[in-house]
Amino acid sequence: MNYKLTWGMISNYLEGESSSRAAFTIHNQTNQNLGNKGWAIFYSQSPRRVTNHSNSKASVNQINGDWYSITPNESFLLSPGDQITIQYDMSSSIIKETDAPLYPYLVLYDKDGNEKDISKITDYSILPFDKPEKINRGKNDPVPIPNSKTRYQANNSLSLLDEDELHKIIPTPFKIHANQGSLLINDALQIYYSEDLKSEANYLREKLYEFTGRKFSILQKDYKGGKAIVLGTKPISINNVSSEAYVLEISSESGMMITGSDPAGVFYGIQSFISLLPINVFQSPQPSIEVSNIYVEDAPRFSYRGQHLDVCRNFFSKKAVFKILDIMSFYKLNHLQLYLSEDEGWRIEIKELPELTKVGGQRQHTSKESSALHPSYGSGPNAYEENTYGSGYYSRKDYIDILHYAAERHITVIPTINFPGHARAAIKAMEARYEYYMEKGQEDLANEYRLIDPNEKSKYYSAQGYNDNVVNVARESVYKFYRTVIKSISELYNEAGVPFTFFHTGGDEVPQGSWSDSPMVNEFLDSMEEKIHPMDLQVSFFRSAVNMLEDYDVKIGGWEEVVLQKMENRNDGGTEINT
């Protein structure tokens, strides 16, 4: 391919419906004309509504979400060696490269409109954001443009802290006292542990092997004295907290003692010990490590200490999740909310519904109407392409491995299945299932898990620019789908031997206009004794979800919208607390 593409901002100072203007320039470096038919350029970009200029030779089109195209108008003709610039306006400003177009690719069509070639535009560049009108979010942006002068002024008053002012352990413990002397940590020290601390003892042994290159002896027996590493539990209360609490004492004479109120407390004591190690042991093993004597008492100030990980927009491998869990454990976080379903991907295997990962687990070039996921976040036209992150999912074994790895670090994994909005991946997967069984003449199976009303004409525009990402909550098959997914996920926890204690429903950003023109919804609303607005079906669905989840005795989470209901006479979208 010999086409060059550049993109750049022109100005964020527009007024009216559009607030910014940008431009693509296509350079024809081939020996053939590029005409007004037979091609289109596709790309991803942070969603903005687009307005094209009336005299433009090509149109920029928001297809769906963050998937866009450039298509030629009748007047388009690009001769060899020439270039054409296409200006267009957007509804919101763009001030940095992360919001600029990603992974443009060219699709060529034959005379019948069939795709004949798809190729990445490798010669693509983003022009510098080098003027105030390109960097500011409008003429009255209150945030000054950063430069060397402003950075100097902002940092001029900073100074290095003295070593004794630095926090040795993060989060800062309830009590910490440095003592004179030090302890040499080497494999001459044996690790004693009680029966309930086998996992913690093995974990400590593995970490010490990483830091020293030596295998430490571990003994499940009572400590009788001498210099050693001793892990134990007993009832303790620190700052009136008796769960996940610990005492860590490092002494030249007796060694290292970690006493917890429970195994989690002992584990956090180990993390505090690790944070006291010199930096060089993280770079290369040292057979003997000198650690200063210290006494620490600690207990968590917050029982829920969480991290959210979205693996749908950009997929994270199991190995990457393990690394995140390690970092979380070092900072004593104890909940991972794992976002497993979104518009852009379905990331967990559900054995009863293989289409969810076969279709919903990968993104590739397609059409908006097809039962497949289109590119997003720069994932490009090819599923599983190297160095892209649009495709992938966790098999049942993968998820069980994640549960085990998290449990060993006293981290609860909270699965999130986002419904009834943010559900495009599930919708497309179940449409593929519908089409498969309809081709076989099995209409009942085709409709068993279908998630849409095929006659719905509701118009909406979601927070991420989608107009087809909300399931139709008037269908009984939607609830069967939801029950099936919850049951399958709960079975993974049972198989892993890890308690299923928390489920997050998502439930956010159902766009205004959803269910406003659906025969199924209209019939459902007419059957209700108490008349409600279509947008209140979001709350109705959440109540049904709560009823399903009560069978599993789990905590139930959701974004704030699950406790909001639409106000009377509020077609424009106001909300109030739903009691």
C-alpha positions in Angstrom: 0.0 0.0 0.0 1.3 3.5 -0.9 -1.2 5.8 0.8 -0.2 8.2 3.5 -2.6 9.5 6.1 -2.2 12.4 8.5 -4.7 13.7 11.1 -4.6 16.9 13.1 -6.7 19.2 15.1 -7.5 22.6 13.7 -9.3 24.3 16.5 -11.4 23.7 19.7 -12.7 27.2 19.6 -15.9 26.6 17.5 -19.2 27.7 18.9 -22.6 26.2 18.4 -23.5 22.5 18.1 -19.9 21.6 17.2 -17.0 22.7 19.3 -14.0 21.4 17.5 -12.6 21.0 14.0 -10.1 18.5 12.7 -8.8 17.2 9.4 -7.5 14.1 7.6 -5.1 14.4 4.7 -4.9 11.5 2.3 -1.7 11.4 0.2 -1.7 9.2 -2.9 1.7 7.7 -3.4 0.6 5.1 -5.9 0.6 5.3 -9.7 -3.2 5.0 -9.9 -6.1 7.3 -9.3 -8.2 6.9 -6.1 -11.7 7.6 -7.3 -15.1 8.1 -5.8 -16.0 4.4 -5.4 -14.5 1.2 -4.3 -12.8 2.1 -1.0 -13.3 3.3 2.6 -11.0 4.0 5.5 -12.0 2.8 9.0 -10.6 3.8 12.3 -11.4 4.1 16.0 -11.6 7.4 17.9 -12.9 8.7 21.2 -16.6 9.1 20.4 -17.8 12.5 19.1 -20.8 13.4 16.9 -19.6 14.5 13.5 -20.8 17.2 11.2 -19.3 17.2 7.6 -18.7 20.2 5.5 -21.0 20.7 2.5 -18.1 21.1 0.1 -16.0 18.2 1.3 -14.8 15.6 -1.1 -15.3 12.8 1.4 -17.4 12.2 4.5 -16.4 11.2 8.0 -19.0 8.9 9.5 -19.6 7.7 13.1 -20.8 4.2 12.4 -21.3 3.1 16.0 -19.5 3.7 19.3 -15.9 4.7 18.6 -15.9 3.1 15.1 -15.7 5.6 12.2 -15.2 5.6 8.5 -14.1 7.9 5.7 -16.0 7.4 2.5 -15.7 9.3 -0.8 -18.3 11.8 -2.1 -19.2 12.1 -5.8 -16.5 14.8 -6.4 -13.6 12.8 -4.9 -10.7 12.1 -7.2 -7.1 11.8 -5.9 -4.5 11.5 -8.6 -1.0 10.0 -8.1 1.3 12.3 -6.2 -1.6 14.5 -5.0 -3.3 14.9 -1.6 -6.8 15.8 -0.4 -7.7 17.3 3.0 -11.0 16.5 4.6 -12.1 18.9 7.3 -15.0 17.9 9.7 -16.5 19.2 12.9 -17.1 17.4 16.2 -19.4 17.8 19.2 -16.6 17.8 21.8 -13.0 19.0 22.0 -9.9 16.8 21.5 -6.8 18.1 23.3 -4.3 15.2 23.2 -3.2 12.2 21.2 -5.0 9.6 23.3 -8.3 10.8 21.9 -7.1 11.0 18.3 -7.9 8.4 15.6 -6.4 5.0 16.1 -5.4 2.2 13.7 -6.7 3.4 10.4 -7.1 0.7 7.8 -8.2 0.7 4.1 -10.9 -1.5 2.7 -11.2 -2.0 -1.1 -14.4 -3.2 -2.8 -15.0 -4.8 -6.2 -17.6 -3.4 -8.7 -20.3 -5.3 -6.9 -19.5 -3.8 -3.5 -17.9 -6.9 -2.1 -14.8 -6.5 0.1 -11.7 -7.6 -1.8 -8.8 -6.4 0.4 -8.3 -5.0 4.0 -5.0 -3.5 4.9 -3.5 -1.4 7.7 -2.4 2.2 6.7 1.1 1.9 8.1 2.1 5.5 7.1 -0.1 7.3 9.5 0.8 10.2 11.7 -0.9 12.6 14.2 0.1 16.2 13.8 1.4 18.0 16.9 -1.0 19.8 19.3 1.1 22.9 19.0 -1.3 25.9 19.4 -3.6 27.1 22.2 -6.7 26.4 20.0 -5.6 22.8 19.7 -4.8 22.3 23.4 -7.5 24.2 25.2 -11.0 22.9 25.7 -12.6 26.0 24.3 -11.7 29.7 24.5 -12.4 29.8 28.3 -10.5 26.7 29.4 -9.6 27.5 33.1 -6.6 25.0 33.0 -3.4 26.7 31.8 -1.5 25.1 29.1 1.5 23.2 30.7 4.9 24.4 29.7 8.4 24.5 31.2 7.6 27.8 33.1 4.4 26.5 34.7 6.0 23.2 35.6 8.9 25.0 37.2 6.5 27.3 39.2 4.4 24.3 40.3 7.4 22.3 41.5 9.7 25.1 42.7 8.5 24.8 46.3 9.1 21.1 46.5 12.0 19.6 48.3 13.3 16.1 49.1 12.1 14.6 52.3 14.6 13.4 54.9 14.9 9.6 55.1 13.2 9.5 58.5 10.2 11.3 57.0 9.6 8.7 54.3 6.9 6.1 54.9 8.5 2.7 55.1 5.2 0.9 54.7 2.2 1.9 52.6 -0.5 2.2 53.7 1.0 3.7 56.8 0.5 1.3 59.8 -1.4 2.3 62.9 1.9 2.0 64.9 5.4 1.7 63.7 8.6 2.0 65.8 12.2 1.5 64.6 14.6 -0.1 67.0 18.4 -0.3 67.1 20.1 -3.1 65.3 19.2 -5.4 62.4 18.5 -8.9 61.4 20.1 -10.9 58.7 17.5 -12.8 56.6 19.1 -15.9 55.1 18.2 -19.6 54.8 19.7 -20.3 58.2 16.3 -19.0 59.5 13.6 -21.6 59.5 9.9 -20.7 59.0 7.5 -22.0 61.7 3.8 -21.8 61.0 0.6 -23.1 62.5 -1.8 -25.4 60.6 -4.1 -22.5 59.4 -1.2 -20.7 57.8 0.2 -23.2 55.3 -0.7 -21.0 52.4 1.0 -17.9 53.9 4.1 -20.0 54.8 4.4 -21.2 51.3 3.9 -17.7 49.9 6.6 -16.3 52.2 9.0 -19.1 51.3 8.5 -18.4 47.5 9.0 -14.7 48.0 12.2 -15.3 50.0 13.4 -17.6 47.2 12.9 -14.7 44.8 14.8 -12.3 47.0 17.7 -14.6 48.0 17.9 -17.5 45.6 17.8 -19.8 48.6 15.1 -22.3 49.7 14.0 -21.8 53.3 12.9 -24.7 55.4 9.2 -24.5 56.6 8.0 -26.3 59.6 4.4 -26.8 60.7 5.1 -27.1 64.4 5.2 -25.0 67.5 8.0 -22.5 67.9 10.1 -23.4 70.9 12.7 -20.6 70.8 15.8 -19.4 69.0 16.2 -17.2 66.0 13.6 -18.0 63.4 10.7 -16.7 61.3 7.5 -17.4 63.1 3.9 -17.1 61.7 1.0 -17.4 64.0 -2.5 -16.3 64.8 -4.3 -15.4 68.0 -7.1 -13.0 69.0 -5.8 -9.5 68.7 -7.4 -6.1 68.3 -5.6 -3.0 67.0 -7.3 0.4 66.9 -10.5 -1.6 67.8 -10.2 -3.7 64.7 -9.9 -7.5 65.2 -10.0 -8.6 61.6 -7.0 -8.6 59.1 -4.9 -7.1 62.0 -1.3 -8.1 62.6 1.8 -7.4 64.7 5.2 -7.6 63.0 8.4 -7.6 65.0 11.9 -7.9 63.6 14.6 -8.5 66.2 18.3 -9.2 66.1 17.9 -11.8 68.9 14.7 -13.7 68.1 14.2 -13.2 64.3 10.9 -12.2 62.7 7.5 -12.7 64.3 4.3 -12.1 62.5 1.2 -12.6 64.5 -2.2 -12.0 62.9 -5.8 -12.0 64.1 -6.4 -14.3 61.1 -4.5 -15.6 58.1 -5.2 -12.4 56.2 -3.6 -10.4 59.0 -0.5 -12.6 58.7 -0.4 -12.2 55.0 -0.5 -8.4 55.3 2.3 -8.6 57.9 4.4 -10.4 55.2 3.6 -7.6 52.8 4.9 -5.0 55.4 8.0 -7.1 55.8 8.5 -7.1 52.0 8.2 -3.3 51.9 11.0 -3.0 54.4 13.5 -4.8 52.1 16.3 -2.9 50.4 15.6 -2.0 46.7 18.5 -4.1 45.4 16.9 -7.4 46.3 14.0 -6.6 43.8 16.7 -6.2 41.1 18.8 -9.3 41.7 18.7 -12.0 44.5 21.0 -11.5 47.5 21.8 -14.6 49.6 21.7 -12.6 52.8 19.5 -9.5 53.4 20.0 -7.1 56.3 16.7 -5.7 57.6 16.5 -3.1 60.4 14.8 -4.1 63.7 11.3 -2.8 63.8 7.9 -3.2 65.6 4.7 -2.7 63.7 1.0 -2.9 64.8 -1.6 -2.5 62.0 -5.2 -3.1 61.1 -7.2 -1.8 58.1 -9.1 1.4 58.4 -11.4 0.3 55.7 -12.8 -3.2 55.4 -13.4 -2.8 51.6 -10.2 -1.9 49.7 -10.9 -2.3 46.1 -9.5 -2.1 42.6 -11.6 -2.0 39.4 -10.2 -3.7 36.2 -12.0 -3.4 32.9 -10.8 -6.3 30.7 -13.5 -5.6 28.1 -12.4 -2.5 26.3 -8.9 -3.8 26.3 -8.3 -7.4 27.2 -5.8 -8.3 29.9 -4.2 -11.8 29.8 -4.4 -14.1 32.8 -0.7 -13.3 33.4 -1.4 -9.6 33.5 -4.3 -10.1 36.0 -1.9 -12.1 38.2 0.5 -9.2 38.1 -2.2 -6.8 39.1 -3.2 -9.1 41.9 0.4 -9.1 43.2 0.5 -5.3 43.1 -2.9 -5.1 44.9 -1.7 -7.5 47.6 1.5 -5.5 48.2 -0.7 -2.5 49.0 -3.1 -4.7 51.0 -6.1 -4.2 48.7 -8.7 -7.0 49.1 -11.3 -6.7 46.4 -10.9 -6.9 42.6 -14.0 -5.9 40.6 -13.4 -7.7 37.3 -15.4 -6.2 34.5 -16.3 -9.2 32.4 -19.0 -7.9 30.0 -19.3 -4.7 28.0 -20.3 -3.3 24.6 -16.8 -4.1 23.3 -16.3 -7.6 24.7 -17.5 -10.6 26.7 -14.6 -12.1 28.6 -15.7 -15.2 30.5 -16.6 -18.6 29.2 -20.2 -19.6 29.9 -20.4 -23.3 29.0 -24.2 -23.2 28.2 -23.6 -20.2 25.8 -20.4 -20.7 23.8 -21.4 -17.9 21.4 -20.6 -15.4 24.2 -16.9 -15.9 23.8 -16.8 -17.2 20.2 -18.6 -14.0 19.0 -18.4 -11.6 22.0 -14.8 -12.4 22.8 -13.3 -11.0 19.7 -13.4 -7.9 17.5 -12.7 -7.7 13.8 -13.8 -5.8 10.7 -17.4 -6.4 10.0 -20.6 -4.4 9.5 -22.7 -2.7 12.2 -25.6 -5.0 11.4 -23.7 -8.3 11.5 -23.7 -10.6 14.4 -20.1 -9.8 15.3 -18.2 -7.1 17.1 -16.6 -4.4 15.1 -13.1 -2.9 15.9 -12.9 -0.6 18.9 -10.1 1.2 20.9 -7.7 0.8 18.0 -8.0 -3.0 17.9 -8.0 -3.0 14.1 -9.6 -5.3 11.5 -8.1 -8.6 12.5 -9.1 -10.6 15.6 -6.1 -11.6 17.8 -3.7 -9.5 15.9 -0.3 -9.2 17.7 0.0 -6.1 19.9 -3.7 -5.4 19.8 -6.1 -6.0 22.7 -9.6 -6.3 21.3 -9.8 -10.1 21.4 -9.5 -12.7 24.2 -11.4 -14.3 27.1 -10.9 -16.3 30.2 -11.7 -20.0 29.8 -13.3 -21.7 32.8 -9.9 -23.0 33.8 -8.4 -19.5 33.4 -11.0 -18.0 35.7 -10.6 -20.7 38.3 -6.8 -20.0 38.2 -7.5 -16.3 38.8 -9.8 -17.2 41.7 -7.1 -19.4 43.3 -4.4 -16.8 42.8 -6.6 -14.1 44.3 -7.7 -16.2 47.2 -4.1 -17.0 48.1 -3.6 -13.3 48.4 -6.8 -12.7 50.4 -8.5 -10.9 47.5 -12.2 -11.4 46.6 -12.9 -11.3 42.9 -16.2 -9.6 42.1 -17.5 -10.6 38.7 -19.3 -7.8 36.9 -21.9 -8.5 34.2 -23.3 -5.2 33.0 -27.0 -5.2 32.2 -29.3 -4.0 30.8 -27.2 -1.4 29.1 -23.5 -1.8 28.0 -24.7 -5.1 26.6 -23.8 -5.0 22.9 -21.3 -7.9 23.0 -24.0 -10.2 24.6 -26.6 -8.9 22.1 -24.5 -9.7 19.1 -23.5 -13.1 20.5 -27.1 -14.1 21.1 -28.1 -12.8 17.6 -25.4 -15.2 16.2 -27.0 -18.0 18.2 -30.5 -16.9 16.9 -29.3 -17.0 13.3 -27.6 -20.4 13.7 -30.7 -22.1 15.1 -33.1 -20.4 12.7 -31.1 -21.8 9.8 -31.6 -25.2 11.3 -35.3 -24.6 11.6 -35.3 -24.7 15.4 -37.1 -21.5 16.2 -37.6 -22.3 19.9 -33.9 -22.7 20.5 -33.2 -19.6 18.4 -35.4 -17.4 20.7 -34.4 -19.2 24.0 -31.7 -16.6 24.9 -32.5 -13.7 22.4 -32.0 -10.3 23.9 -33.7 -7.9 21.5 -37.1 -7.0 20.1 -36.4 -7.2 16.3 -39.2 -4.7 15.7 -37.9 -2.1 18.1 -37.2 1.3 16.7 -36.2 3.2 19.8 -33.6 5.9 19.2 -30.9 6.6 21.7 -27.2 7.5 21.9 -25.3 6.0 24.8 -22.5 7.6 26.7 -20.0 5.8 24.5 -21.9 6.6 21.3 -23.8 3.3 20.7 -27.4 3.1 19.5 -27.8 -0.7 19.8 -26.4 -1.7 23.2 -29.5 -2.1 25.5 -31.3 -5.5 25.9 -35.1 -5.5 25.7 -36.2 -6.2 29.3 -39.7 -7.1 28.1 -38.4 -10.4 26.8 -38.6 -13.4 29.2 -35.5 -14.8 27.4 -33.4 -11.9 28.8 -34.1 -13.1 32.3 -33.3 -16.7 31.4 -30.0 -15.5 29.9 -29.2 -13.6 33.1 -30.0 -16.5 35.3 -27.9 -18.9 33.2 -24.9 -16.6 33.3 -25.1 -16.1 37.1 -25.5 -19.8 37.7 -22.5 -20.6 35.5 -20.3 -18.1 37.2 -21.4 -19.4 40.7 -20.4 -22.9 39.6 -16.9 -21.6 38.8 -16.5 -20.5 42.3 -17.8 -23.8 43.6 -15.4 -25.7 41.4 -12.5 -23.5 42.6 -13.5 -24.0 46.2 -13.7 -20.2 46.6 -16.8 -18.7 48.3 -19.1 -16.8 45.9 -19.8 -13.8 48.0 -20.2 -10.7 45.8 -21.7 -10.0 42.4 -21.8 -6.6 40.6 -24.7 -5.9 38.2 -23.3 -2.9 36.4 -26.6 -1.3 35.6 -25.3 2.1 34.5 -25.8 4.5 31.6 -29.0 3.1 30.0 -29.4 6.0 27.5 -32.4 8.2 27.4 -34.8 6.9 24.7 -34.2 3.2 25.4 -37.4 1.1 25.1 -39.3 4.2 23.8 -40.5 2.5 20.6 -40.7 -1.3 21.2 -43.9 -3.3 20.6 -42.7 -5.8 23.2 -42.1 -3.1 25.8 -45.4 -1.4 25.0 -47.3 -4.7 25.6 -45.3 -5.3 28.8 -46.1 -1.8 30.1 -49.8 -2.1 29.3 -49.9 -5.4 31.3 -48.6 -3.6 34.5 -51.1 -2.5 37.1 -49.0 0.5 38.0 -48.1 2.5 34.9 -44.5 3.6 34.7 -42.3 5.4 32.2 -40.2 3.1 29.9 -37.0 4.4 31.4 -38.1 3.1 34.8 -37.7 -0.4 33.4 -34.1 -0.1 34.3 -35.0 -0.1 38.0 -37.6 -2.9 37.3 -34.8 -5.0 35.8 -32.5 -4.4 38.7 -35.2 -5.6 41.2 -35.5 -8.8 39.2 -31.8 -9.2 39.2 -31.7 -8.8 43.0 -34.4 -11.5 43.3 -32.3 -13.9 41.2 -29.1 -13.2 43.2 -30.8 -13.7 46.6 -30.7 -17.4 45.8 -26.9 -17.2 46.0 -26.7 -15.2 49.3 -24.2 -12.7 47.8 -23.6 -9.0 48.3 -25.0 -7.2 45.3 -23.3 -4.2 43.7 -24.2 -1.7 41.0 -23.4 1.7 39.7 -25.4 4.6 41.1 -28.1 4.4 38.5 -29.5 1.2 40.0 -30.9 3.2 42.9 -32.2 6.1 40.7 -35.5 6.3 39.0 -36.7 8.8 36.4 -38.8 11.7 37.6 -42.4 12.4 36.4 -42.6 14.4 33.1 -38.9 13.8 32.5 -38.5 12.7 29.0 -35.3 14.8 29.0 -33.8 12.6 31.7 -33.9 13.9 35.3 -33.4 11.4 38.2 -34.3 11.0 41.8 -33.4 8.4 44.5 -35.4 5.3 44.1 -36.7 4.1 47.5 
